[in-house]
Amino acid sequence: MGNSLKHRIIMLCVGLVLLTTVTSLVSFWWSTSHFNESQVQQDIEVGQNVYQQYLKAKERLLVTAATVLTADFGFKQAVATRDADTISSVLFNHSQRIDADLMLLFDTRGELISANQNDIKLSSETSKSMQQVLAQGNSSIFMVIGDKLYQVIVLPVKAPRTIAYSMVGFVIDAATAAELKELTGMEISFIAHHTGLKATTIADHPEHLSLLEYIDSQIVNRWFSEDPVYLSTEVQLPGLEDNPISVVLSADLSEHYKEFDTLVLTVISLSFGTIILGFITSGILANNLTTPIQQLTVMAKQFAKGNYKASIAESRPSQEVCELVDAFQEMGEDIQTREKKIRFQARHDNLTGFYNRTAALDLISRQLNEEQSYYLVALDIKGLRHINDKLGPRVGDSCIQAVAQRIKETSQDINGFNARVGGDEFLSVIAVNPEMTMEQSIAQLQASLNKQYVIQKLEISLHFSIGVVCYPEQAQTPEDMIRRALIAVDTAAQDGHEVYFYQNGEDEAHLERLEIIDELKQALQLDDGQLFMAYQPKLNINSGQVDKVEALIRWQRSNGDWVSPELFIDLAEQSGLIVELTQWVVRTVVAQVGVWLREGLTMKAAINVSAQDIADSAFLPHLEDMLATHGVPAKLITIELTERDMIENEERGIAALKALKALGVMISLDDYGVGQTSLGRLKMLPIDELKLDKVFILKLNESHQDQCIVQSTISLGHQLGFSVVSEGVENSESLTLLKQMRCDYAQGYHLSRPLPAKEFINWLGSYHEVV
């Protein structure tokens, strides 16, 4: 049920409704919260403006009252004569007219002369406070007098010089705070920082907490969080330095919370209603959609059983369902046709119609029996890749089809079958005919295949390699037969035979080569000492010193057997391991040169590389990285390539050599003289050294022809600016001749065989000049 379409449709519809509802609720919650917060902040700002205007109005009234009082002539005269009764009467009457709560008169020393209150108590700092109040000019100031907070103003009484100071003020008490609360809608509190709270509209304020602590402690539990009851702001009022005064405006958020929670509950209720409605509606919709589909499922199962006449029992099928039923019926008619085609394609080659490799294995296993002998003939078309490259793949495909037709025509009378197992490889299973030998059968096939082909109006001659294996003498299983037939055809192609008959033991040799490749791969991964480098000295004939070596790889398998370098290097090239092997060689040799450098020995080393190495894009970066890692100058490394590698990859090879030259390494052309490098090509190669092949050096002291070739090659090399190395020096006579011919370097067993690094150092320490 959980994976049914009906369930998924219901879940999709309900999920969409739920997602929309949750998104709307979160959006509403977020926007409403921010709106309320913004609204409260605006209310606080409005409250600030209101209370500031209120206090400004009070200040203007104070200024007016004080100005009138200090300008009254009778008052001045009474002050000048110190008529206490008159002064007291004036202060009292004047305070009554403007509803002032405080009317004080001070002499110029700050001593109280008269007051409108009999019980007023002034501090000893009154004189100092007077100076701070006077410094405000016509602006009011807030100060605590007798434990009450007043908004006061002080003006001098002049006649014409200052003879006294008049202080007029309004008390700031609970009534004032209540009046401001009515005007602002905020809770108002006046606080003297040193003498405590003076007036507030907040009820139930405990005495053990300051007002601000009490405000911060008031929280309300809402949904999943605790929120503050009040949002407050504190504003500093003009006051005395020794007792600053501030007003705290607090917005009570309780009502906002109640309204917001009511809205949220309403939205949640509507959301649940919407979800229930969506669930019911989606169930009806899903049922209408899935019922025909369930019937179509039953119909499809009938088709699977071969009943292509099945139909659905839907009373009112939709147009889409009708079209789908028609499509099912058409599909049933097409399936039978396609099944035959698919079965054929699964076992046959699309291009030739022959059996494919999988079908061939199956047929061989069913057809072979010990009472009948068979030949398995593997056939490979030589040079088909060149035909594809030069004439195009269409011509190549036509050639394959023409060859398949010849094979089919030739093998019509055989008790066997034909198969195509690769791009240009065919197999034919031929029963032994007592009237015709195997050689005659193969000759008949050759004669047919070697005739001229006319492909797309082109006359094309094709050549073939044929490998033959006999059953049951040379193979007993289909896998062995095919593998050994392919080994035979590969041998024919490599050795230039037109027909090659499999020889017993070749399969084991092939498996041995595969085993060597596998062990070589493991030896590279483990790097456990099976592979190591040997270094053969190169004698500098001019100086008589050994300052170069050729690095040669050696392999002793874990079972103790030695593997010929020619064998495993050739297998590495065939299997694609040569790049990884060369990287190991480069890493090992450069590291060894670095070790010698740190030990005080400067020794150049030559590394042999192949065409695949030169073509590999990672070769140059790897070499450069190794040189940098081990601190080896590039000039101490020589890269040796053979003429064959240069000829087969000339354009890419020259580009790679130029990059190596730019890096600073030396380039040597190995085995020179036995390849096909022309003088014209030689001058184009960016090389530093020619290395004469040992075929000219082994019997140099006995062969006048070899001496002429070597002499001319050394002269040519020097004229082209190359250094010349002769390898294969086996005796002192040849070495003497090379010195006379002004050869630069000599290498061979007369000097030393290739040695591991430690043995080479020991040999070098005991070496004496042999020239």
Phi, psi and omega in degrees: 000324184296333182256005182289153180298320180301313180298319181294321179296316179298314181296324179295311181296312180296321179298317178297316178297316181295318179297316179297318182294312181297317179298316179296318181296314180296318178297317179296315180301312183295312184293320180293318179300314180293324179295315179298317180297316178297320180296318179297319178298320178295320178298319179296317179297319177297317178301320178298315180297321182294311183293327178295320178294322178299313181292327178295320178297316177300320181295318179297321178297319179296314181300315181298314182297316182293322180295316180297317183296312186287343180268351182291123185295317182296323179294317179300318182294321180294322179294319183295324183266000181057044178279095188298318183297315180297315181301314181296320181295316181297314181300318181294311181297318183293320179295327179292322182293323184252008181058032177286139180272343185220125173224112182234150176232127180242149172280180185290345178268358179091009178276138181291126178264312183204159180210155179275356176240133184281331188258018182288140181240125180253148179277169180289347182265017184299318181300315179296320180296323179301320181295320179293322179292317179299329181295343180280349181071232181270015179262146180279166179217153179256129180210156180264124177230122179060039178069013176240149180265128180235149166260110190236163172218143181239129176231145180282148173259116187245139179211062347277344177278164182291122180246348179190175179230136180250129178246125180238137182204159174248139179284142175253102184230194183299325180295318178298315179299319180295321178298316178294324178298320177298323183284322188259337186077010182247156169286128185247134178222134176250128186233129168264124191294336182258333184246006169092191184293135181249328179198141179203155175258000180278122182275165175059035178279115182290148184286333185282352177243142172291163183301315183295322177295320180295316180299316181293332183279347183277112180229161178228137179277120182227122175052252184246019183212167174250126184242150180289146177286322184246145168244114191241157171219140183248131182236130180284136177255154177296125182205189181280152182294327184278351179207076182300148181241139176220156176246136181247120176260122184237124177267124178278116186268001186302314181294322177300316180299316182298316180294317182296315180297322177298317178296319180296314178300322178296315180296319179297318179297316177297322180295315178298320177298319179295319180297315179298317178297318178296323179297314181295314182297316181294327177297317178296316180297316181296321180296319179294329182277321189274336180300311177297326181294321177298321178292325176294329176296316176300319179297318180296323178295324175296321176299320181297331178274357179099001179269089183273006178262003183293152179216172182262159183256022181292127184288322181231069181291145178285168180299320181295320179295318177300315179298323180292321177298315178301319179295323177297317182293320176296323178297319178300322179291326181280336185297317183299319179294317183290328181301317179297317181294319181294317178299322178293313182294330180293338184241000184230157175277130185295327187281319187251342185081359176287165174295150174269182186297317181298314180294325180297316178300318181294316181293320179298316181296330180273331187272328185287140171209158188289346181276346183235135177265146181225156167251137170251114184255121175257133185232133181234133178276120180284138171071018180295327179297321179292324177296317178298319182292319187271322186252350178102155183294334179294317177296319178300316178296321179296323177297316179298317179295321180294319178296317179300321179295320178295317179298317181297317181294322183288328187258024181296326185266002183276153175267076184191210181201169180240150180214152172247120187248000179198185182302315181230024183244134179235153173234140174228127174263118186238125176287142180293126180258121181299337182274352183217130179287165179298319180298321179293320178297317180293322179295320178297317178296318179298314182301322179290317184289328186280355177293155182299143177250139175250107184242115179049049177068014177249134176272119186234132174260128180247145179237153191226153168246132184236132175240141186230137174228145185253140174246135006261008186296321188249354179196146182242341181244154179303318181299316179295321181298310182295316181298317183287328175295319179291326175297318180296317181290326175295319178297318178299317181293319184286323184266000176083016178276147172280321177228135178225128179264131182303136178253136180303136180101343181292325178296318178297321177295322177296316178295325177297320177296319177298321178295320178297318179299317180296317179294325178296319178298317179292322179297323177292321181289317183284324183049052185261014176103353176299315175269133176209164182257137171247147187237118179260124184295150171241122183274127172281104187296326182290318183264344182076011182249156174264107180237008177221154172221156170254126180275122182236128183280143178229151181220119171247113185297164183298338177273003177097349181284142175270140178248130181298133178302322179300323182289305187285335175290320177296318178294324178295322178294320181291325185268356181084009179274354189296326180295313179296322179295316180295322177299320177297317180297313180300314181299316183291315184292314180298321177297320180293318177298321177297319178298315179299320179299315181293337177271003176093009180251118177263108186227124176281147182227136178257136181240128177277131178232161183251178178296322179297324178296314181297323181286341183285127182292340183272353186297308183296313177300324180294315179299315180298319179295319180294319178299317180291320182297319186259005175064039182256125176298142183298331184292345179276355181248131176244132177259121181255127175235151178272162177300322181300316180298320182291322183289320184287334184229048191300308185295310180292323181297316180296320178298318180293321180295323177296322177294321177295320178298320179296329177290330177114359180281163178270150180240129180237138176261108187275158176056035183292136177111340180252356179262208185236024181289120178278164178295325178296319179287325183300320182288343179275342185281132180277068184248164179246343191213140170254135180242108183292133181293149186292346179298333179270348190253330187306319180238040184300323183286348182252342188246116177293325179296316178298321180297319179295317181296315182293317180299315182291323181293319178297316179297316179298315180299316180295321180294330177274000177088017182261151166275148185239130179241135176249122178254154180092024178285115187249351183208163184291329180297316178297322180295322179295317178299319180296324177294320178295326179279002178065035173291149185276314184225150176232145183214134179166177184290343174298326177275301181188150169285167174298135185235145170300163189304313182295317179294325179296319179297319177296318178297318182296326180290333181257006185285139173236146184303132183252003182262000000 
